[in-house]
């Protein structure tokens, strides 16, 4: 029903972040919230990409966050 009409979902995920020294990765990770808009007509299995919102790495840009839409019964 939500794929047919569209909806807004809030997704919670953990990402790796760098410590203040900029070299070491924090072991506990950071918990983040992301608001995802599912457009009417999207299908299960569709992938949404959010550029630069994934894990942080030393001397590199943060990775992309990829969310795959699934259908729960």
mmCIF file as Biopython writes it, N, C-alpha, C and O atoms, coordinates in Angstrom:
data_model
#
loop_
_atom_site.group_PDB
_atom_site.id
_atom_site.type_symbol
_atom_site.label_atom_id
_atom_site.label_alt_id
_atom_site.label_comp_id
_atom_site.label_asym_id
_atom_site.label_entity_id
_atom_site.label_seq_id
_atom_site.pdbx_PDB_ins_code
_atom_site.Cartn_x
_atom_site.Cartn_y
_atom_site.Cartn_z
_atom_site.occupancy
_atom_site.B_iso_or_equiv
_atom_site.auth_seq_id
_atom_site.auth_asym_id
_atom_site.pdbx_PDB_model_num
ATOM 1   N N  . UNK A ? 1  ? 0.820  -1.183 0.000  1.0 0.0 1  A 1 
ATOM 2   C CA . UNK A ? 1  ? 0.000  0.000  0.000  1.0 0.0 1  A 1 
ATOM 3   C C  . UNK A ? 1  ? 0.874  1.262  0.000  1.0 0.0 1  A 1 
ATOM 4   O O  . UNK A ? 1  ? 0.571  2.234  -0.691 1.0 0.0 1  A 1 
ATOM 5   N N  . UNK A ? 2  ? 1.970  1.235  0.788  1.0 0.0 2  A 1 
ATOM 6   C CA . UNK A ? 2  ? 2.850  2.401  0.853  1.0 0.0 2  A 1 
ATOM 7   C C  . UNK A ? 2  ? 3.604  2.619  -0.453 1.0 0.0 2  A 1 
ATOM 8   O O  . UNK A ? 2  ? 3.883  3.762  -0.817 1.0 0.0 2  A 1 
ATOM 9   N N  . UNK A ? 3  ? 3.939  1.545  -1.165 1.0 0.0 3  A 1 
ATOM 10  C CA . UNK A ? 3  ? 4.594  1.696  -2.464 1.0 0.0 3  A 1 
ATOM 11  C C  . UNK A ? 3  ? 3.620  2.290  -3.478 1.0 0.0 3  A 1 
ATOM 12  O O  . UNK A ? 3  ? 4.026  3.060  -4.349 1.0 0.0 3  A 1 
ATOM 13  N N  . UNK A ? 4  ? 2.374  1.949  -3.374 1.0 0.0 4  A 1 
ATOM 14  C CA . UNK A ? 4  ? 1.370  2.424  -4.324 1.0 0.0 4  A 1 
ATOM 15  C C  . UNK A ? 4  ? 1.086  3.914  -4.125 1.0 0.0 4  A 1 
ATOM 16  O O  . UNK A ? 4  ? 1.045  4.675  -5.091 1.0 0.0 4  A 1 
ATOM 17  N N  . UNK A ? 5  ? 0.892  4.326  -2.876 1.0 0.0 5  A 1 
ATOM 18  C CA . UNK A ? 5  ? 0.523  5.708  -2.566 1.0 0.0 5  A 1 
ATOM 19  C C  . UNK A ? 5  ? 1.714  6.606  -2.241 1.0 0.0 5  A 1 
ATOM 20  O O  . UNK A ? 5  ? 1.613  7.827  -2.355 1.0 0.0 5  A 1 
ATOM 21  N N  . UNK A ? 6  ? 2.834  6.022  -1.839 1.0 0.0 6  A 1 
ATOM 22  C CA . UNK A ? 6  ? 3.986  6.796  -1.386 1.0 0.0 6  A 1 
ATOM 23  C C  . UNK A ? 6  ? 3.884  7.054  0.114  1.0 0.0 6  A 1 
ATOM 24  O O  . UNK A ? 6  ? 2.793  7.005  0.682  1.0 0.0 6  A 1 
ATOM 25  N N  . UNK A ? 7  ? 5.009  7.325  0.749  1.0 0.0 7  A 1 
ATOM 26  C CA . UNK A ? 7  ? 5.019  7.586  2.186  1.0 0.0 7  A 1 
ATOM 27  C C  . UNK A ? 7  ? 6.359  8.216  2.577  1.0 0.0 7  A 1 
ATOM 28  O O  . UNK A ? 7  ? 7.267  8.353  1.757  1.0 0.0 7  A 1 
ATOM 29  N N  . UNK A ? 8  ? 6.452  8.588  3.839  1.0 0.0 8  A 1 
ATOM 30  C CA . UNK A ? 8  ? 7.692  9.116  4.399  1.0 0.0 8  A 1 
ATOM 31  C C  . UNK A ? 8  ? 8.091  8.204  5.543  1.0 0.0 8  A 1 
ATOM 32  O O  . UNK A ? 8  ? 7.274  7.924  6.420  1.0 0.0 8  A 1 
ATOM 33  N N  . UNK A ? 9  ? 9.325  7.737  5.553  1.0 0.0 9  A 1 
ATOM 34  C CA . UNK A ? 9  ? 9.839  6.844  6.585  1.0 0.0 9  A 1 
ATOM 35  C C  . UNK A ? 9  ? 11.067 7.465  7.230  1.0 0.0 9  A 1 
ATOM 36  O O  . UNK A ? 9  ? 11.809 8.207  6.586  1.0 0.0 9  A 1 
ATOM 37  N N  . UNK A ? 10 ? 11.276 7.160  8.497  1.0 0.0 10 A 1 
ATOM 38  C CA . UNK A ? 10 ? 12.486 7.587  9.203  1.0 0.0 10 A 1 
ATOM 39  C C  . UNK A ? 10 ? 13.334 6.342  9.436  1.0 0.0 10 A 1 
ATOM 40  O O  . UNK A ? 10 ? 12.871 5.368  10.030 1.0 0.0 10 A 1 
ATOM 41  N N  . UNK A ? 11 ? 14.584 6.381  8.962  1.0 0.0 11 A 1 
ATOM 42  C CA . UNK A ? 11 ? 15.498 5.251  9.029  1.0 0.0 11 A 1 
ATOM 43  C C  . UNK A ? 11 ? 16.585 5.570  10.050 1.0 0.0 11 A 1 
ATOM 44  O O  . UNK A ? 11 ? 17.143 6.667  10.050 1.0 0.0 11 A 1 
ATOM 45  N N  . UNK A ? 12 ? 16.882 4.603  10.922 1.0 0.0 12 A 1 
ATOM 46  C CA . UNK A ? 12 ? 17.974 4.733  11.883 1.0 0.0 12 A 1 
ATOM 47  C C  . UNK A ? 12 ? 19.105 3.824  11.431 1.0 0.0 12 A 1 
ATOM 48  O O  . UNK A ? 12 ? 18.878 2.659  11.104 1.0 0.0 12 A 1 
ATOM 49  N N  . UNK A ? 13 ? 20.333 4.358  11.412 1.0 0.0 13 A 1 
ATOM 50  C CA . UNK A ? 13 ? 21.487 3.549  11.014 1.0 0.0 13 A 1 
ATOM 51  C C  . UNK A ? 13 ? 22.713 4.005  11.784 1.0 0.0 13 A 1 
ATOM 52  O O  . UNK A ? 13 ? 22.738 5.104  12.337 1.0 0.0 13 A 1 
ATOM 53  N N  . UNK A ? 14 ? 23.728 3.152  11.814 1.0 0.0 14 A 1 
ATOM 54  C CA . UNK A ? 14 ? 24.998 3.494  12.459 1.0 0.0 14 A 1 
ATOM 55  C C  . UNK A ? 14 ? 26.051 3.691  11.387 1.0 0.0 14 A 1 
ATOM 56  O O  . UNK A ? 14 ? 26.090 2.967  10.392 1.0 0.0 14 A 1 
ATOM 57  N N  . UNK A ? 15 ? 26.906 4.685  11.602 1.0 0.0 15 A 1 
ATOM 58  C CA . UNK A ? 15 ? 28.005 4.935  10.673 1.0 0.0 15 A 1 
ATOM 59  C C  . UNK A ? 15 ? 29.295 5.108  11.453 1.0 0.0 15 A 1 
ATOM 60  O O  . UNK A ? 15 ? 29.294 5.569  12.594 1.0 0.0 15 A 1 
ATOM 61  N N  . UNK A ? 16 ? 30.396 4.728  10.814 1.0 0.0 16 A 1 
ATOM 62  C CA . UNK A ? 16 ? 31.708 4.910  11.422 1.0 0.0 16 A 1 
ATOM 63  C C  . UNK A ? 16 ? 32.131 6.359  11.229 1.0 0.0 16 A 1 
ATOM 64  O O  . UNK A ? 16 ? 31.965 6.927  10.150 1.0 0.0 16 A 1 
ATOM 65  N N  . UNK A ? 17 ? 32.677 6.950  12.285 1.0 0.0 17 A 1 
ATOM 66  C CA . UNK A ? 17 ? 33.169 8.316  12.197 1.0 0.0 17 A 1 
ATOM 67  C C  . UNK A ? 17 ? 34.607 8.352  12.665 1.0 0.0 17 A 1 
ATOM 68  O O  . UNK A ? 17 ? 35.060 7.455  13.376 1.0 0.0 17 A 1 
ATOM 69  N N  . UNK A ? 18 ? 35.332 9.400  12.264 1.0 0.0 18 A 1 
ATOM 70  C CA . UNK A ? 18 ? 36.716 9.559  12.676 1.0 0.0 18 A 1 
ATOM 71  C C  . UNK A ? 18 ? 36.772 10.276 14.018 1.0 0.0 18 A 1 
ATOM 72  O O  . UNK A ? 18 ? 35.914 11.101 14.334 1.0 0.0 18 A 1 
ATOM 73  N N  . UNK A ? 19 ? 37.790 9.951  14.799 1.0 0.0 19 A 1 
ATOM 74  C CA . UNK A ? 19 ? 38.013 10.619 16.077 1.0 0.0 19 A 1 
ATOM 75  C C  . UNK A ? 19 ? 38.530 12.037 15.820 1.0 0.0 19 A 1 
ATOM 76  O O  . UNK A ? 19 ? 38.781 12.408 14.674 1.0 0.0 19 A 1 
ATOM 77  N N  . UNK A ? 20 ? 38.687 12.813 16.863 1.0 0.0 20 A 1 
ATOM 78  C CA . UNK A ? 20 ? 39.119 14.196 16.715 1.0 0.0 20 A 1 
ATOM 79  C C  . UNK A ? 20 ? 40.489 14.338 16.057 1.0 0.0 20 A 1 
ATOM 80  O O  . UNK A ? 20 ? 40.770 15.359 15.429 1.0 0.0 20 A 1 
ATOM 81  N N  . UNK A ? 21 ? 41.354 13.312 16.197 1.0 0.0 21 A 1 
ATOM 82  C CA . UNK A ? 21 ? 42.673 13.398 15.560 1.0 0.0 21 A 1 
ATOM 83  C C  . UNK A ? 21 ? 42.595 13.213 14.043 1.0 0.0 21 A 1 
ATOM 84  O O  . UNK A ? 21 ? 43.570 13.478 13.339 1.0 0.0 21 A 1 
ATOM 85  N N  . UNK A ? 22 ? 41.447 12.762 13.534 1.0 0.0 22 A 1 
ATOM 86  C CA . UNK A ? 22 ? 41.261 12.610 12.096 1.0 0.0 22 A 1 
ATOM 87  C C  . UNK A ? 22 ? 41.873 11.362 11.508 1.0 0.0 22 A 1 
ATOM 88  O O  . UNK A ? 22 ? 41.822 11.173 10.292 1.0 0.0 22 A 1 
ATOM 89  N N  . UNK A ? 23 ? 42.452 10.497 12.331 1.0 0.0 23 A 1 
ATOM 90  C CA . UNK A ? 23 ? 43.128 9.301  11.833 1.0 0.0 23 A 1 
ATOM 91  C C  . UNK A ? 23 ? 42.415 8.013  12.231 1.0 0.0 23 A 1 
ATOM 92  O O  . UNK A ? 23 ? 42.279 7.102  11.414 1.0 0.0 23 A 1 
ATOM 93  N N  . UNK A ? 24 ? 41.962 7.932  13.476 1.0 0.0 24 A 1 
ATOM 94  C CA . UNK A ? 24 ? 41.399 6.684  13.969 1.0 0.0 24 A 1 
ATOM 95  C C  . UNK A ? 24 ? 39.875 6.694  13.873 1.0 0.0 24 A 1 
ATOM 96  O O  . UNK A ? 24 ? 39.225 7.730  14.011 1.0 0.0 24 A 1 
ATOM 97  N N  . UNK A ? 25 ? 39.338 5.512  13.634 1.0 0.0 25 A 1 
ATOM 98  C CA . UNK A ? 25 ? 37.893 5.350  13.520 1.0 0.0 25 A 1 
ATOM 99  C C  . UNK A ? 25 ? 37.337 5.055  14.911 1.0 0.0 25 A 1 
ATOM 100 O O  . UNK A ? 25 ? 37.867 4.211  15.634 1.0 0.0 25 A 1 
ATOM 101 N N  . UNK A ? 26 ? 36.280 5.747  15.273 1.0 0.0 26 A 1 
ATOM 102 C CA . UNK A ? 26 ? 35.630 5.491  16.564 1.0 0.0 26 A 1 
ATOM 103 C C  . UNK A ? 26 ? 34.981 4.119  16.520 1.0 0.0 26 A 1 
ATOM 104 O O  . UNK A ? 26 ? 34.341 3.752  15.534 1.0 0.0 26 A 1 
ATOM 105 N N  . UNK A ? 27 ? 35.152 3.368  17.599 1.0 0.0 27 A 1 
ATOM 106 C CA . UNK A ? 27 ? 34.654 1.990  17.615 1.0 0.0 27 A 1 
ATOM 107 C C  . UNK A ? 27 ? 33.157 1.912  17.866 1.0 0.0 27 A 1 
ATOM 108 O O  . UNK A ? 27 ? 32.515 0.972  17.397 1.0 0.0 27 A 1 
ATOM 109 N N  . UNK A ? 28 ? 32.574 2.870  18.592 1.0 0.0 28 A 1 
ATOM 110 C CA . UNK A ? 28 ? 31.158 2.767  18.923 1.0 0.0 28 A 1 
ATOM 111 C C  . UNK A ? 28 ? 30.244 3.189  17.781 1.0 0.0 28 A 1 
ATOM 112 O O  . UNK A ? 28 ? 29.083 2.780  17.748 1.0 0.0 28 A 1 
ATOM 113 N N  . UNK A ? 29 ? 30.725 3.977  16.865 1.0 0.0 29 A 1 
ATOM 114 C CA . UNK A ? 29 ? 29.908 4.432  15.745 1.0 0.0 29 A 1 
ATOM 115 C C  . UNK A ? 29 ? 28.949 5.520  16.167 1.0 0.0 29 A 1 
ATOM 116 O O  . UNK A ? 29 ? 28.733 5.749  17.357 1.0 0.0 29 A 1 
ATOM 117 N N  . UNK A ? 30 ? 28.383 6.179  15.199 1.0 0.0 30 A 1 
ATOM 118 C CA . UNK A ? 30 ? 27.443 7.266  15.441 1.0 0.0 30 A 1 
ATOM 119 C C  . UNK A ? 30 ? 26.068 6.832  14.948 1.0 0.0 30 A 1 
ATOM 120 O O  . UNK A ? 30 ? 25.937 6.349  13.823 1.0 0.0 30 A 1 
ATOM 121 N N  . UNK A ? 31 ? 25.043 6.998  15.779 1.0 0.0 31 A 1 
ATOM 122 C CA . UNK A ? 31 ? 23.693 6.647  15.363 1.0 0.0 31 A 1 
ATOM 123 C C  . UNK A ? 31 ? 23.065 7.849  14.669 1.0 0.0 31 A 1 
ATOM 124 O O  . UNK A ? 31 ? 23.075 8.956  15.207 1.0 0.0 31 A 1 
ATOM 125 N N  . UNK A ? 32 ? 22.525 7.634  13.485 1.0 0.0 32 A 1 
ATOM 126 C CA . UNK A ? 32 ? 21.978 8.721  12.667 1.0 0.0 32 A 1 
ATOM 127 C C  . UNK A ? 32 ? 20.535 8.433  12.297 1.0 0.0 32 A 1 
ATOM 128 O O  . UNK A ? 32 ? 20.100 7.282  12.253 1.0 0.0 32 A 1 
ATOM 129 N N  . UNK A ? 33 ? 19.814 9.490  12.036 1.0 0.0 33 A 1 
ATOM 130 C CA . UNK A ? 33 ? 18.446 9.396  11.536 1.0 0.0 33 A 1 
ATOM 131 C C  . UNK A ? 33 ? 18.394 9.980  10.132 1.0 0.0 33 A 1 
ATOM 132 O O  . UNK A ? 33 ? 19.032 10.995 9.856  1.0 0.0 33 A 1 
ATOM 133 N N  . UNK A ? 34 ? 17.649 9.352  9.257  1.0 0.0 34 A 1 
ATOM 134 C CA . UNK A ? 34 ? 17.501 9.824  7.882  1.0 0.0 34 A 1 
ATOM 135 C C  . UNK A ? 34 ? 16.030 9.734  7.494  1.0 0.0 34 A 1 
ATOM 136 O O  . UNK A ? 34 ? 15.398 8.692  7.666  1.0 0.0 34 A 1 
ATOM 137 N N  . UNK A ? 35 ? 15.496 10.819 6.977  1.0 0.0 35 A 1 
ATOM 138 C CA . UNK A ? 35 ? 14.123 10.821 6.488  1.0 0.0 35 A 1 
ATOM 139 C C  . UNK A ? 35 ? 14.135 10.430 5.012  1.0 0.0 35 A 1 
ATOM 140 O O  . UNK A ? 35 ? 14.811 11.056 4.195  1.0 0.0 35 A 1 
ATOM 141 N N  . UNK A ? 36 ? 13.380 9.391  4.687  1.0 0.0 36 A 1 
ATOM 142 C CA . UNK A ? 36 ? 13.346 8.855  3.327  1.0 0.0 36 A 1 
ATOM 143 C C  . UNK A ? 36 ? 11.934 9.030  2.773  1.0 0.0 36 A 1 
ATOM 144 O O  . UNK A ? 36 ? 10.952 8.646  3.409  1.0 0.0 36 A 1 
ATOM 145 N N  . UNK A ? 37 ? 11.849 9.607  1.594  1.0 0.0 37 A 1 
ATOM 146 C CA . UNK A ? 37 ? 10.558 9.776  0.916  1.0 0.0 37 A 1 
ATOM 147 C C  . UNK A ? 37 ? 10.431 8.672  -0.128 1.0 0.0 37 A 1 
ATOM 148 O O  . UNK A ? 37 ? 11.208 8.598  -1.080 1.0 0.0 37 A 1 
ATOM 149 N N  . UNK A ? 38 ? 9.429  7.816  0.076  1.0 0.0 38 A 1 
ATOM 150 C CA . UNK A ? 38 ? 9.132  6.761  -0.893 1.0 0.0 38 A 1 
ATOM 151 C C  . UNK A ? 38 ? 8.067  7.323  -1.824 1.0 0.0 38 A 1 
ATOM 152 O O  . UNK A ? 38 ? 6.946  7.605  -1.400 1.0 0.0 38 A 1 
ATOM 153 N N  . UNK A ? 39 ? 8.418  7.483  -3.075 1.0 0.0 39 A 1 
ATOM 154 C CA . UNK A ? 39 ? 7.494  8.066  -4.054 1.0 0.0 39 A 1 
ATOM 155 C C  . UNK A ? 39 ? 6.482  7.030  -4.517 1.0 0.0 39 A 1 
ATOM 156 O O  . UNK A ? 39 ? 6.767  5.833  -4.557 1.0 0.0 39 A 1 
ATOM 157 N N  . UNK A ? 40 ? 5.316  7.504  -4.861 1.0 0.0 40 A 1 
ATOM 158 C CA . UNK A ? 40 ? 4.269  6.621  -5.354 1.0 0.0 40 A 1 
ATOM 159 C C  . UNK A ? 40 ? 4.759  5.895  -6.611 1.0 0.0 40 A 1 
ATOM 160 O O  . UNK A ? 40 ? 5.296  6.516  -7.528 1.0 0.0 40 A 1 
ATOM 161 N N  . UNK A ? 41 ? 4.567  4.581  -6.639 1.0 0.0 41 A 1 
ATOM 162 C CA . UNK A ? 41 ? 4.957  3.796  -7.802 1.0 0.0 41 A 1 
ATOM 163 C C  . UNK A ? 41 ? 6.324  3.148  -7.692 1.0 0.0 41 A 1 
ATOM 164 O O  . UNK A ? 41 ? 6.682  2.340  -8.549 1.0 0.0 41 A 1 
ATOM 165 N N  . UNK A ? 42 ? 7.107  3.477  -6.660 1.0 0.0 42 A 1 
ATOM 166 C CA . UNK A ? 42 ? 8.388  2.792  -6.501 1.0 0.0 42 A 1 
ATOM 167 C C  . UNK A ? 42 ? 8.130  1.343  -6.121 1.0 0.0 42 A 1 
ATOM 168 O O  . UNK A ? 42 ? 7.085  1.022  -5.556 1.0 0.0 42 A 1 
ATOM 169 N N  . UNK A ? 43 ? 9.071  0.477  -6.427 1.0 0.0 43 A 1 
ATOM 170 C CA . UNK A ? 43 ? 8.887  -0.951 -6.190 1.0 0.0 43 A 1 
ATOM 171 C C  . UNK A ? 43 ? 9.882  -1.447 -5.151 1.0 0.0 43 A 1 
ATOM 172 O O  . UNK A ? 43 ? 10.908 -0.816 -4.897 1.0 0.0 43 A 1 
ATOM 173 N N  . UNK A ? 44 ? 9.557  -2.593 -4.557 1.0 0.0 44 A 1 
ATOM 174 C CA . UNK A ? 44 ? 10.470 -3.229 -3.610 1.0 0.0 44 A 1 
ATOM 175 C C  . UNK A ? 44 ? 11.758 -3.585 -4.345 1.0 0.0 44 A 1 
ATOM 176 O O  . UNK A ? 44 ? 11.715 -4.053 -5.483 1.0 0.0 44 A 1 
ATOM 177 N N  . UNK A ? 45 ? 12.880 -3.371 -3.713 1.0 0.0 45 A 1 
ATOM 178 C CA . UNK A ? 45 ? 14.174 -3.631 -4.329 1.0 0.0 45 A 1 
ATOM 179 C C  . UNK A ? 45 ? 14.827 -2.385 -4.895 1.0 0.0 45 A 1 
ATOM 180 O O  . UNK A ? 45 ? 15.999 -2.420 -5.268 1.0 0.0 45 A 1 
ATOM 181 N N  . UNK A ? 46 ? 14.087 -1.276 -4.966 1.0 0.0 46 A 1 
ATOM 182 C CA . UNK A ? 46 ? 14.670 -0.025 -5.456 1.0 0.0 46 A 1 
ATOM 183 C C  . UNK A ? 46 ? 15.733 0.454  -4.467 1.0 0.0 46 A 1 
ATOM 184 O O  . UNK A ? 46 ? 15.579 0.287  -3.257 1.0 0.0 46 A 1 
ATOM 185 N N  . UNK A ? 47 ? 16.800 1.043  -4.978 1.0 0.0 47 A 1 
ATOM 186 C CA . UNK A ? 47 ? 17.897 1.520  -4.135 1.0 0.0 47 A 1 
ATOM 187 C C  . UNK A ? 47 ? 17.958 3.037  -4.188 1.0 0.0 47 A 1 
ATOM 188 O O  . UNK A ? 47 ? 17.911 3.642  -5.258 1.0 0.0 47 A 1 
ATOM 189 N N  . UNK A ? 48 ? 18.062 3.633  -3.016 1.0 0.0 48 A 1 
ATOM 190 C CA . UNK A ? 48 ? 18.193 5.077  -2.891 1.0 0.0 48 A 1 
ATOM 191 C C  . UNK A ? 48 ? 19.609 5.385  -2.429 1.0 0.0 48 A 1 
ATOM 192 O O  . UNK A ? 48 ? 20.094 4.765  -1.484 1.0 0.0 48 A 1 
ATOM 193 N N  . UNK A ? 49 ? 20.276 6.325  -3.074 1.0 0.0 49 A 1 
ATOM 194 C CA . UNK A ? 49 ? 21.659 6.669  -2.747 1.0 0.0 49 A 1 
ATOM 195 C C  . UNK A ? 49 ? 21.709 8.091  -2.190 1.0 0.0 49 A 1 
ATOM 196 O O  . UNK A ? 49 ? 21.174 9.027  -2.785 1.0 0.0 49 A 1 
ATOM 197 N N  . UNK A ? 50 ? 22.366 8.231  -1.033 1.0 0.0 50 A 1 
ATOM 198 C CA . UNK A ? 50 ? 22.579 9.532  -0.404 1.0 0.0 50 A 1 
ATOM 199 C C  . UNK A ? 50 ? 24.085 9.763  -0.360 1.0 0.0 50 A 1 
ATOM 200 O O  . UNK A ? 50 ? 24.799 9.113  0.403  1.0 0.0 50 A 1 
ATOM 201 N N  . UNK A ? 51 ? 24.554 10.678 -1.171 1.0 0.0 51 A 1 
ATOM 202 C CA . UNK A ? 51 ? 25.981 10.894 -1.379 1.0 0.0 51 A 1 
ATOM 203 C C  . UNK A ? 51 ? 26.623 11.501 -0.137 1.0 0.0 51 A 1 
ATOM 204 O O  . UNK A ? 51 ? 26.145 12.500 0.401  1.0 0.0 51 A 1 
ATOM 205 N N  . UNK A ? 52 ? 27.719 10.877 0.311  1.0 0.0 52 A 1 
ATOM 206 C CA . UNK A ? 52 ? 28.525 11.397 1.404  1.0 0.0 52 A 1 
ATOM 207 C C  . UNK A ? 52 ? 27.949 11.222 2.791  1.0 0.0 52 A 1 
ATOM 208 O O  . UNK A ? 52 ? 28.432 11.857 3.728  1.0 0.0 52 A 1 
ATOM 209 N N  . UNK A ? 53 ? 26.929 10.380 2.965  1.0 0.0 53 A 1 
ATOM 210 C CA . UNK A ? 53 ? 26.316 10.208 4.275  1.0 0.0 53 A 1 
ATOM 211 C C  . UNK A ? 53 ? 26.613 8.850  4.899  1.0 0.0 53 A 1 
ATOM 212 O O  . UNK A ? 53 ? 25.972 8.468  5.877  1.0 0.0 53 A 1 
ATOM 213 N N  . UNK A ? 54 ? 27.574 8.120  4.349  1.0 0.0 54 A 1 
ATOM 214 C CA . UNK A ? 54 ? 27.950 6.816  4.884  1.0 0.0 54 A 1 
ATOM 215 C C  . UNK A ? 54 ? 29.132 6.927  5.838  1.0 0.0 54 A 1 
ATOM 216 O O  . UNK A ? 54 ? 29.313 7.953  6.493  1.0 0.0 54 A 1 
ATOM 217 N N  . UNK A ? 55 ? 29.932 5.871  5.914  1.0 0.0 55 A 1 
ATOM 218 C CA . UNK A ? 55 ? 31.072 5.814  6.816  1.0 0.0 55 A 1 
ATOM 219 C C  . UNK A ? 55 ? 32.173 6.792  6.414  1.0 0.0 55 A 1 
ATOM 220 O O  . UNK A ? 55 ? 32.391 7.058  5.231  1.0 0.0 55 A 1 
ATOM 221 N N  . UNK A ? 56 ? 32.864 7.323  7.429  1.0 0.0 56 A 1 
ATOM 222 C CA . UNK A ? 56 ? 34.004 8.202  7.178  1.0 0.0 56 A 1 
ATOM 223 C C  . UNK A ? 56 ? 35.279 7.375  7.130  1.0 0.0 56 A 1 
ATOM 224 O O  . UNK A ? 56 ? 35.397 6.358  7.815  1.0 0.0 56 A 1 
ATOM 225 N N  . UNK A ? 57 ? 36.236 7.818  6.315  1.0 0.0 57 A 1 
ATOM 226 C CA . UNK A ? 57 ? 37.510 7.133  6.173  1.0 0.0 57 A 1 
ATOM 227 C C  . UNK A ? 57 ? 38.633 8.157  6.205  1.0 0.0 57 A 1 
ATOM 228 O O  . UNK A ? 57 ? 38.445 9.315  5.830  1.0 0.0 57 A 1 
ATOM 229 N N  . UNK A ? 58 ? 39.802 7.718  6.658  1.0 0.0 58 A 1 
ATOM 230 C CA . UNK A ? 58 ? 40.971 8.587  6.736  1.0 0.0 58 A 1 
ATOM 231 C C  . UNK A ? 58 ? 41.411 9.011  5.335  1.0 0.0 58 A 1 
ATOM 232 O O  . UNK A ? 58 ? 41.606 8.165  4.463  1.0 0.0 58 A 1 
ATOM 233 N N  . UNK A ? 59 ? 41.568 10.312 5.119  1.0 0.0 59 A 1 
ATOM 234 C CA . UNK A ? 59 ? 42.025 10.908 3.867  1.0 0.0 59 A 1 
ATOM 235 C C  . UNK A ? 59 ? 41.152 10.557 2.657  1.0 0.0 59 A 1 
ATOM 236 O O  . UNK A ? 59 ? 41.640 10.528 1.527  1.0 0.0 59 A 1 
ATOM 237 N N  . UNK A ? 60 ? 39.893 10.297 2.889  1.0 0.0 60 A 1 
ATOM 238 C CA . UNK A ? 60 ? 38.962 10.012 1.796  1.0 0.0 60 A 1 
ATOM 239 C C  . UNK A ? 60 ? 37.628 10.673 2.102  1.0 0.0 60 A 1 
ATOM 240 O O  . UNK A ? 60 ? 37.326 11.007 3.247  1.0 0.0 60 A 1 
ATOM 241 N N  . UNK A ? 61 ? 36.851 10.850 1.068  1.0 0.0 61 A 1 
ATOM 242 C CA . UNK A ? 61 ? 35.499 11.378 1.235  1.0 0.0 61 A 1 
ATOM 243 C C  . UNK A ? 61 ? 34.635 10.323 1.934  1.0 0.0 61 A 1 
ATOM 244 O O  . UNK A ? 61 ? 34.893 9.128  1.789  1.0 0.0 61 A 1 
ATOM 245 N N  . UNK A ? 62 ? 33.623 10.743 2.684  1.0 0.0 62 A 1 
ATOM 246 C CA . UNK A ? 62 ? 32.713 9.756  3.280  1.0 0.0 62 A 1 
ATOM 247 C C  . UNK A ? 62 ? 32.025 8.938  2.179  1.0 0.0 62 A 1 
ATOM 248 O O  . UNK A ? 62 ? 31.775 9.435  1.081  1.0 0.0 62 A 1 
ATOM 249 N N  . UNK A ? 63 ? 31.732 7.692  2.494  1.0 0.0 63 A 1 
ATOM 250 C CA . UNK A ? 63 ? 31.084 6.826  1.517  1.0 0.0 63 A 1 
ATOM 251 C C  . UNK A ? 63 ? 29.615 7.206  1.363  1.0 0.0 63 A 1 
ATOM 252 O O  . UNK A ? 63 ? 29.080 7.989  2.148  1.0 0.0 63 A 1 
ATOM 253 N N  . UNK A ? 64 ? 28.978 6.647  0.354  1.0 0.0 64 A 1 
ATOM 254 C CA . UNK A ? 64 ? 27.563 6.910  0.121  1.0 0.0 64 A 1 
ATOM 255 C C  . UNK A ? 64 ? 26.721 5.972  0.979  1.0 0.0 64 A 1 
ATOM 256 O O  . UNK A ? 64 ? 27.104 4.831  1.237  1.0 0.0 64 A 1 
ATOM 257 N N  . UNK A ? 65 ? 25.576 6.468  1.412  1.0 0.0 65 A 1 
ATOM 258 C CA . UNK A ? 65 ? 24.598 5.654  2.123  1.0 0.0 65 A 1 
ATOM 259 C C  . UNK A ? 65 ? 23.622 5.117  1.078  1.0 0.0 65 A 1 
ATOM 260 O O  . UNK A ? 65 ? 23.024 5.889  0.328  1.0 0.0 65 A 1 
ATOM 261 N N  . UNK A ? 66 ? 23.462 3.795  1.031  1.0 0.0 66 A 1 
ATOM 262 C CA . UNK A ? 66 ? 22.542 3.176  0.086  1.0 0.0 66 A 1 
ATOM 263 C C  . UNK A ? 66 ? 21.462 2.454  0.864  1.0 0.0 66 A 1 
ATOM 264 O O  . UNK A ? 66 ? 21.747 1.576  1.678  1.0 0.0 66 A 1 
ATOM 265 N N  . UNK A ? 67 ? 20.223 2.829  0.610  1.0 0.0 67 A 1 
ATOM 266 C CA . UNK A ? 67 ? 19.070 2.225  1.278  1.0 0.0 67 A 1 
ATOM 267 C C  . UNK A ? 67 ? 18.284 1.444  0.233  1.0 0.0 67 A 1 
ATOM 268 O O  . UNK A ? 67 ? 17.903 1.980  -0.807 1.0 0.0 67 A 1 
ATOM 269 N N  . UNK A ? 68 ? 18.046 0.159  0.530  1.0 0.0 68 A 1 
ATOM 270 C CA . UNK A ? 68 ? 17.259 -0.692 -0.360 1.0 0.0 68 A 1 
ATOM 271 C C  . UNK A ? 68 ? 15.861 -0.824 0.206  1.0 0.0 68 A 1 
ATOM 272 O O  . UNK A ? 68 ? 15.691 -1.205 1.364  1.0 0.0 68 A 1 
ATOM 273 N N  . UNK A ? 69 ? 14.859 -0.514 -0.600 1.0 0.0 69 A 1 
ATOM 274 C CA . UNK A ? 69 ? 13.468 -0.601 -0.159 1.0 0.0 69 A 1 
ATOM 275 C C  . UNK A ? 69 ? 13.025 -2.054 -0.160 1.0 0.0 69 A 1 
ATOM 276 O O  . UNK A ? 69 ? 13.232 -2.776 -1.135 1.0 0.0 69 A 1 
ATOM 277 N N  . UNK A ? 70 ? 12.411 -2.478 0.944  1.0 0.0 70 A 1 
ATOM 278 C CA . UNK A ? 70 ? 11.885 -3.835 1.047  1.0 0.0 70 A 1 
ATOM 279 C C  . UNK A ? 70 ? 10.442 -3.786 1.473  1.0 0.0 70 A 1 
ATOM 280 O O  . UNK A ? 70 ? 9.978  -2.792 2.030  1.0 0.0 70 A 1 
ATOM 281 N N  . UNK A ? 71 ? 9.737  -4.861 1.208  1.0 0.0 71 A 1 
ATOM 282 C CA . UNK A ? 71 ? 8.323  -4.950 1.556  1.0 0.0 71 A 1 
ATOM 283 C C  . UNK A ? 71 ? 8.170  -5.907 2.737  1.0 0.0 71 A 1 
ATOM 284 O O  . UNK A ? 71 ? 8.558  -7.072 2.654  1.0 0.0 71 A 1 
ATOM 285 N N  . UNK A ? 72 ? 7.606  -5.409 3.832  1.0 0.0 72 A 1 
ATOM 286 C CA . UNK A ? 72 ? 7.336  -6.259 5.005  1.0 0.0 72 A 1 
ATOM 287 C C  . UNK A ? 72 ? 5.884  -6.703 4.975  1.0 0.0 72 A 1 
ATOM 288 O O  . UNK A ? 72 ? 4.991  -5.933 4.624  1.0 0.0 72 A 1 
ATOM 289 N N  . UNK A ? 73 ? 5.667  -7.934 5.342  1.0 0.0 73 A 1 
ATOM 290 C CA . UNK A ? 73 ? 4.287  -8.443 5.375  1.0 0.0 73 A 1 
ATOM 291 C C  . UNK A ? 73 ? 3.722  -8.351 6.759  1.0 0.0 73 A 1 
ATOM 292 O O  . UNK A ? 73 ? 2.573  -8.731 6.984  1.0 0.0 73 A 1 
#
